[in-house]
């Protein structure tokens, strides 16, 4: 749970103050609380640069078929806003030979190559 935010003189967030409840790890709380999100911490020394895309709602209305044509309800403002962030090294794109395009461990890539032979 975020309990506080520390900002520098320019208003940039430099620190989050949080509490950690190990009972909610994995999103399930034994007392029935609903976990709304999980923070994944990455050390600055090990983090990699990452582009993050934030999408808005795709449609202007709750019912895309309203008016009979969903194209008319597409929200042109839903285009992603790209920003730069830091991510875990495991998020680095996989090699071109990876079928998924997602990062995979060396042992997974080795097993895939062996399976193709």
N, C-alpha and C positions, 0 to 999 in steps of 0.2 A: 504494500500500500504506500503510495506517495504521501509523505507527511509534510513535505516542504520543498521549495525551489529556491536556489541561490542564484542571483544574477550579478553580472559585473556592472561597471558604471555605464556601459553602453546598452544595458538591458538584455544582453545575451545570457542564456542559461549556461551556467558553468558547473552546476552541481544539483543533483536530485537527492533529497533525503527521504529514505524509504525504510519501511520495516519489512522483514522477511518472515513468512509463516511457512515452515517446511511441511506442515500438514496439508497445504493446498498445492503442493508440487504435482504437476500433471493436470491441474485443472479441477481436481475432485477434492472437496473439503468433507471430512468425515461428519461435520456437524450440519451439513446441508447448505452452507454458504455457496453462492454462485461466484465463481472466479471470473472476472470480466476481462482479464488480460494477463499476460506473462511478459516480464521484461527479461531480455537476454543480454547479459553484460559481457562486453568484449574489452579487453585491455587495449589501451592506445598503442602499446608496443607491438601488439600482434594483429591489430585491425587492418583491413584493406579498404581502399576507396571503393565506394559503391554508388551507383545511380539509383535513386528511389523515385518511383512514379506514383503520384497520388491522383486517383481518379475520383471524379464527382459522380452523382447519379446519372445513369444513362438516359433516363426518360424524365420529361418535365412533369408528368402526372403519375399517380399511383397505378392507373390502368393504361398501359401503353396502347391498347386497342381503342381507347376513347376517341370517338370521331370516325372510327372505321379504318384508320391508316396509322400504324405505329410509326411510320417514317415522319409524320407530322409532329409527333411527340418526342422525337430525339432531341436531347439537350446539347446544343453545340458547345456549351461550356463544360462538358464532361471530359474534354481532352485532358490528358495527364499533365500535371505540372512536374517537371523533373527537378530534382534537387540532389545535392551530393551529401552523402552520409558515410558512415564507417560501418563495416560489417565483419563478421567472423571470417577467418581465412577459409573455412569450409564452404563459404558461399561463392568462392572464386569459380568462374565458369570452367567446365570440364574441357578436355581436349576436343578437337574437331571429330575424333573418332568415337566420342561418346554419343550414344543414340538419344539420350534424353536432353542433353544440353545443360544439365545440372551438374554441380560438383559431385564427384564420386571419390571414394578412397582408392588408393593404389591397388589394394587387394581386390576391390570390386572391379576395377578396370582389367586386372589380370584375369579374373574369372570370366569376364565377358569375352576377352580375346580368346581364351582357351575354349569357350563354348562355341565360338565361331569356326574354329579350326576343324 
